Amino acid sequence: MKKEHVDESYIIVTFIFKKEDDVWTAECKELGTATFGDTLDEAQDDLMEAVVAHLNTLEDVGECERFLKERHVTIYTKKPEKMHVDDLPFDPSIFVSQNIQPVHVGASC
C-alpha cells in the first residue's frame, strides 16, 4: 500500500479568554473549539489540548483542509514569522493570544 504524501503546513489560531464570575472561558475563534478553567493557565492548557485534538481528528479523517477552507482559515506552507493582531477588537475585559499551529494537509484532501 502506497503511503499518501502529507505536507506540514501552518495556521494561525486566535484564543479568546473571558473571566465570567470565577471561571475563565476559552475559545478558539477559527475552529470554534471552546473550554473553561478555574484559572487562566488551566483554560489556556485545556484549550490548547482541545485544539490539538480537534485538528488531529480532522487530519485522521482527511477533512482538515476542507474544514479550514470552509472557515476561511489561511493555510501557510511555511511557518509564519509574524502574527497579525491588528484586526482584533480591543476590549480590556478579554485576554487574546495567537498561536501558530502545525497542520498536516494530505494530497487527497
C-alpha positions in Angstrom: 0.0 0.0 0.0 1.4 3.3 -1.1 1.6 5.9 1.7 -0.1 9.2 0.9 2.1 12.3 0.7 1.3 14.7 3.6 2.7 18.2 3.8 3.2 20.0 7.1 1.6 23.4 6.9 0.6 26.0 9.5 -2.4 28.0 10.6 -2.7 30.9 13.0 -5.3 30.4 15.7 -6.7 33.1 18.0 -7.5 32.2 21.6 -10.1 34.4 23.4 -10.3 34.2 27.2 -13.0 35.9 29.3 -13.5 35.8 33.0 -17.1 35.2 33.9 -17.7 35.1 37.7 -15.0 32.7 39.0 -14.4 30.8 35.7 -12.3 31.5 32.7 -14.0 30.7 29.4 -11.7 30.0 26.4 -12.5 29.8 22.7 -10.5 29.3 19.5 -12.0 31.8 17.1 -11.1 30.0 13.9 -12.1 26.4 14.9 -15.0 27.1 17.3 -13.4 24.9 19.9 -14.1 26.0 23.5 -13.5 25.1 27.1 -13.2 26.6 30.5 -11.0 26.6 33.6 -10.8 27.8 37.2 -7.6 29.8 36.3 -6.4 31.4 33.1 -3.5 28.9 32.9 -5.9 26.0 33.2 -8.1 27.4 30.5 -5.1 28.0 28.2 -3.8 24.5 28.7 -7.2 22.9 28.2 -7.9 25.0 25.0 -4.5 24.1 23.5 -5.2 20.4 24.2 -8.7 20.7 22.7 -7.4 22.5 19.6 -4.7 19.8 19.0 -7.3 17.0 19.5 -9.7 18.8 17.1 -7.0 19.2 14.4 -5.7 15.7 14.8 -9.2 14.3 14.4 -9.7 16.3 11.2 -6.4 15.1 9.9 -7.2 11.5 10.8 -10.5 11.5 8.8 -9.0 13.5 5.9 -11.1 16.6 6.5 -8.6 19.1 7.7 -8.1 21.1 4.5 -11.8 21.2 3.7 -12.8 22.3 7.2 -10.2 25.1 7.3 -11.2 26.4 3.9 -14.9 26.4 4.9 -13.9 28.5 7.9 -11.7 30.8 5.8 -8.6 29.9 7.8 -5.4 30.7 5.9 -3.1 27.7 5.4 0.6 28.7 5.3 3.1 26.4 3.6 5.9 28.0 5.6 5.8 28.8 9.3 4.7 32.5 9.6 7.3 34.7 11.1 4.8 37.3 12.4 1.2 37.0 13.5 -1.4 39.7 12.8 -3.4 41.1 15.6 -4.4 44.4 14.1 -7.9 43.2 13.2 -8.8 42.1 16.7 -11.0 44.4 18.7 -9.5 45.9 21.9 -11.5 45.0 25.0 -9.8 45.3 28.4 -12.0 42.6 29.9 -10.9 40.0 27.3 -7.4 38.4 27.1 -6.5 37.4 23.5 -3.5 35.4 22.3 -2.5 34.0 18.9 -0.6 30.8 18.3 0.9 29.2 15.2 -0.3 25.6 14.9 1.1 23.0 12.6 -1.4 21.0 10.5 -0.9 18.2 8.0 -2.7 18.6 4.7 -2.9 15.4 2.6 -2.8 15.3 -1.2 -6.3 13.8 -1.4 -7.9 16.4 0.9 
